[in-house]
């Protein structure tokens, strides 16, 4: 019946998983998929030669010697002779490599079974190149998923009948790009669902860099490994699989940075290259390098910082982004500050270097006092850009303290009883503050309306209600409510 109790299962002994190619091709049935003409057949032929001779796969991975059946159903003897001679570079062909180039579809599975029967108790490798040629015609009345799944299950049964053996089918990937490499395999999910492991090979045309993505039921750590294809000889980009995985991760990071920089203009790209080539850069130094004024150089640096292409070392000093100084994308909530200060990277961003002198604001202090009211006013009035990108902790603290100071000033000016009179100076200050915080330009009527509401309540500490529109909102500087 197939039922077993847990005690008996615990007492059973199972040998460890065998690998045809350690870390890449385990025992069982699996798929190696890739785009047409990317080098799949060269790769599996390389695996076949490494296993048949007990040599190194990808120039770094030792393989146990085993008998190999390579069903090269799209090739001829002439082509196979040329390819094997090229890969072995004149060495003798291994006697344990068996080749099939022509066979009826109905006889493919019986041929594999006969090969397994000829090697009883041995761990063998069988390669079907390709599955599309080896598979029988679609059954009448069956769905495509059922056909895919059932055929792969037949291969799995054959592999399971010879413990430690591997059957590897070569397959194509779909034309559409897929985020998950498993989704790139052509056909239905029955292709991946019916096998024990899946391997996907990718390489751009006319480039030697490739990547091998591996996952499976017996693959403890699915991963992606960097490969190099030189004269159709595949090798690891590293001395070990671990190094190849690190190289691939580095490639991904470089690709991401390249995509971020791809939309930059010539001057901005020159600015980025200048900053990345130095430990620290100031707007003045960049201005001299680009032969532009200091204000424009500050804007270039602010744009690059807004897109996380460079980091802000200190006030007015920028440098390359490193793993240790990578800034968090989250904005920490500072006591007294209930505002999202991030503006769109697409907006013009001005570099503001002025600071605000203000005492530390402790939570619960309802009426903080300014060291200098004039300092706060001059800082706010000095902002010329409609949006201010304050993503670093120092910038956020500056604006937060400005906000707290202005609130304290408005609280002190609020009359004892609500009235219809609007303090136009306070409205103007609040309007400037809204623009500083990236809120955008409010109409005078909107500013007055919000200021009147704040004057009526004077409540700056109540818990704000949720944002009503489900998008990135700021909080009203008059009432601490969402706007």
N, C-alpha and C positions, 0 to 999 in steps of 0.2 A: 504493500500500500504506500510505501515511501515515508510513513510516519515513524518517528523515532523520538524517544524522550530525551530531555536535556542531559540527564545523567549519563546515558550511553554516548551521547554526542561529545560530552566533555572527556570521556575516557578514550575516545578514538584518536589515532595518530594520523596526521596528514603531512606528507613531505612538503618542504617549502616550495613556493612557486618557482618554476623554471623559466629561464629567459633565453630566447634565441639570440637577442641582442640586449644585454643588460641595461635596464632602465628605459628601454624603448619598445621592445617587442617581446611581450610575455607569452607564456603558453596559452593555448586556446585558439579561438577563431577571432580574427580582427580585420580591420580595413585600413589601408593606407591610401588616402585621397589627396588629390591635388589638381590644379588646372592642367589643361592639355599642354604638352610639350614643356613642362616645367622641370622635368628630370626625374619623374617617378620611376620609370623603368630602369634608368641608370642606378637609382638609389637601391631598389629591391635587388637588382643584379649584384650590386656591391655587397648587400647583406648576404645573398646566396653564396658568393665566393668566400666571404669571411667565415661563414658557418661551415661550408664544405671543406675548407682548408684549416680551420681552427686558428684563423688569423685575427687581425684587428679590424673592427668595424669603425668607419668614420675616422680612421687613423688613430683611435685612442681607446676603443672599448674591446677588450679581449672576448672572444667567442669560443664556446666549447665546440669541438669538431663534431659534426653530425651529417647525416645524409640529407640531401636537399633535392626536391623535385620542383623545377622551375617550368611552369606552363606559360611560355611566352607566346600566347596565341595571336599576337599581332606582328610577330617578327618571323624572319626566315633564318635558316642555318647560316647563311652568309653574314647577315647582320649580327647575329649572336657571336660568331667567330671573331668578327672585327671588334665588337664591344668588349668581349672578354679579354682579347689580346691587348686592347688599349688599357683596360683597368689593371691587368696583371703585368703590363710593361715587359712582355716577352717571357714571363715565367711559365712554368708548366701548368696546364689546366688541371684542377683538382678532380680526382677520379670519383669522388662522392657527390658530384654535381650531375644530376640527370635532367635532360631537357626534353620538352614536348612543345612543338610549334603548331601542330594540327591535330584536332580531335573533334568529333561530333559533340554537340552540346549535351546530348543525352548520355554520353559516355564519360563526361568530365568527372562526376562524382564517383562512378565505378573505378575510374583510373586512380583517383586518390585513395580509394579503399584498397585497391590492389597494391599500391605502393606502401601503404601502412602495413598490409599483411606480409609483405616481403621483408619488413624490418620489425619483427615482433619484439616488444620490450624495449625498443629504441626510441629515443627522442629525435624526431625528424622535423624538418621545415618544408612546408609546401607553399608555393607562391602561385597565385592565379593572376595573370596579367593579360587581360583585364576581366573584371566581373561581368561587364556588359557583354563580352564575347562568350564567356563561359556559361552564363545563365540560360536556362531554357526559355521558350516563349511563354508569355503570360497565360495563365490558366483561365479558362472561360468561367465567368461568374465570380471570380475572385477580385477583390479590390487591389490597387497597387500596393497599399500598405501590407496586406496579407501576403502578396507575392514576395515583397522585399523581406519581410520578417521570416516567412517560412523557409526561404532559400538560405538565409543567413543562419537559421537554426539548424538546417541540414549540415552546413559546414561546421557548426559548433559541435554537433553530435559526432561527426567524424573525428574532430580534434580531441574530444573527450574520450573517445574509444582508445586513444593512444596517449596515456598520461605523459605530460611533459612536452608533447609535440605542439607545433604551431601551424595554423593555416592562415596565410595572409593574402587577402584579396586586394588588388589594385583597383581603384575607382576614381571617378572624376568628381570635382566640386562644381557647384552651381555657379552661374555667371554673376548673380547678384551678390553684392557684398553682405557679409553677415558679421554681427558683433561677436557672437559665440562661434568658435571654429567648428563646433559640432554641427551647427546649422548650415555650414558651408557644404556638407556632403550632399551630393546629388541624390535625388530620390526622396522617399518619405522617411519619417523617423524610424520606420521598421529596419532600415539599413543599420543604424547605430544601435537600435534596441535589441536586435537579434544576435549581436556579437559580444565578445568579452572586452575588446579594447578598440580604440579608434586613434589613428595617427593622421594628421593633416600636414601636408608639405606646402609651403608658400615661398615664392621667389618672384621678384619683378623681372620683367624681360630685360635682357642685356645687363643684368646685375648679378654679381657673384654671391651676395648676401641672401641667405634663405633662413627659414625658421621651421622647426618641426614641433608641432603641438601634440602632446600625448595625454590620453586619459583612458581609464578602463576600470573594470571591477576589481582587478588585482593590482592596479597601479595606485600605490599609497599616496603619492604626491603628484597630481597632474601638473604639468609644467610645459614651458616653451623653451626650446633650445636653439641657440644661434648656430647656423651652419654656413659653410662656404663651399661654393661649387666652382672649382677651378679646372677647366678643360674636362668638364663632365665627371670630375672626381669629387665626390662629396666628402667633406671632413668637418669635424667639430671646430667651431670658432672658440677654442680653448683646449686645455689639456685634459679636462674632465667634464662630465655632464654638469657639475655644479658651476664650473667656470663658464660653460656655454650658457647656462641659465642666467648668470649674472650679466654676461655680454648682451643677451637678448633684452634684459630689463633696461640696460643702459641705452640700447638702440631705441627702445620705446620712449624713454625719456627725451632723447635727442630729437626723435620724430615729433613728439608733442611740442617741444620748444620751437622746432622749425615751423610747425603749423601756426603757432601763436604769432611768430614773426613774419609769416608769409604775407599778411595784409598790411604790413608797415610800409610807409613811404620811404624814399631813398634817404632823406635826412634822418628820419627816425631810426632806420636800420643802421646808418652810420653811427648814430648816437649809441645804439645798443652795442655795436661792435666795440666802440671806444670804452664803454663802461665795463664790458665783460673782459677786456684786456688789461684792466687795472684793478688794484685792490680797493681804491676809493676814488670817487669822482665828485667834484662840486660843480654847480651850474657855471661858475666862472671858467673852470678848466674846460668844460664842454663847449662853452661859448667861444673860447679861443680856438678850439680844435675845429669847430664847424664854421667859424667866422660869422657868427650870428650874435645878436645881443643877449644879455644875461637872462632877460625875461623869457625869451623864446626857448633858450636852453633849459630853463627851469620847467617849462611846459613839456618839453621832450622827456625830461627825466620823470616828471609826474605821470605822464602817459605810460611810460614803460613800467613804472612802479605800480600803477593801477592795474596793469595786466599781469603782475607777478613775474615779469621778465627780469627785473632787478630788485634788489632789496634796499631799504633805507637804513643805513648804518646809524646815523644820528641826524640831528636837525641840519638840513642842507647838504648832507653827505650821503652818497649812494654807492653801491657796490654790487658785484655779481651775487646771484642767488646760490646759496649752498644748502646742503641737507640740514646743517646745524642751525642755519638762520632762517629757514623757511617759515614764513609767517602763517599763522592760522587764519583760515578763512572766516572763522567765527569772530564776532565782535563781542568782547566782554562787556558786561553791563557795569557801568561805573556809577556809584551812588550819586543820585541827583540827575543822572543822564538817562533818559528813556527814549533815545532817538537812534535810528539807523542812519549812520553817517556815510554809507557807501553810495557813491553816485555812479552813473553809467560810465564805463570806460570810453564810450564813443563821444562823450561830451568833452568840450574844451575844459581843461583842468589847469588852474593857476597855482603856482607854487607860492605859498604864504609862509614867510619866515618869521613874522612877528610873534611874540609870545605874550601871554597874559599872566600878570602877577595876581595870584589869588591864594588865600589860605586853603589848606586841606579841608575838604568838605566831608564831614562825617555823616553817616546815615542818621536821620532823625533831627538834624540841625535845620530847623525850618527857616531861619533867617540868617544865612551866612552873610558876612560883611566883606566888602571889597577893601583890598589894600589901597587900590587907587581906582576910583571910578573912571577917571580920564583914560587910564591904561586900557580898560576894557572897551570904552567907547572907541578909542583910536584903533584898537585891534579889529573891531567889527567894521568900522568905516573904511579900513584900509583894504578890504576885500573888493577887488574889481571884477572878479569872475562870477558868473551866476551860479556856479557849482564849485564846491570845494571837496576834494577827495581826501578824506581823513582816515586812511586805513591803518596807519601805524599807531602804536599805543600812545606815543608822545602827542601826535596830532589829535587823537580822540580825547586825550586829557585836556589839551588846550581848549578845544571847542566845548567840552563838557563844563569846564570851569567858567568859560565865558557865559554859557547858558545859566549856570547856577548864580553867577554874579548878577546877571541881568534880571533874573527872577527876584533876587533879593532886593534889587533896586525898585522893581515894579511893585513888590509887596509894600515897600516903605512908602511909595507914592500913592497907593490905593486909598481912596477916601473911606471914612468910617461907614458911610451909607452909600449904597449903589446909586448912581445917578446917570443921566443920559450923556453927560459930558465925556468926550473921548480925548485922552491925552495924545495928541498927534505925534509928539516927540517919542513917546513910548511905543506907539504903533510903528513909527519909522524904524526904531531900534529893533523891534521884534521882526519887522519885515526883512531887515538886513540879516538878522539871525537866521530866518527861514532860508534865505538864499545861501548863507554860509553853509548850512547843514545839507545842502543839496535838495531842499524841498521844492525849489522852483520859485518862480515869481508869482506872488499872490496879488490879486487886485486889491485896491485900497478898501473896497467894500468888504471883501473876505477878511482882510486883516482887522478891520474895525469890528466886524461881527464876532470874530474869535476873541478879540480883546475884551469886548463887552461881556461875553460869556464868562471869561476868566475873572473880570472885575466883580461880577455878581456872586461868584462862588468863593474865589480866593483859595480854592482847594488845589494844592499841588502834590498831595501825598496819597490820594485815594487810589485804589487799585484800578488800573485802566481796563476797560472792556476790550474784548477781542477785536482785531482788525476787521472791519465790516465787509471789505471787498475782496479778501483773500489774496491780496497782492502785497508787495513790499511797501508798507506805509511808514511814515514818521509819526511821532506823537506831537500833539499840539503844544507849543511852548507856553501857551497861556493856561491850559487846563490839564495837561498830562494825558489827554485823551487822544485816541487814534484819529488821524485826519487823512 
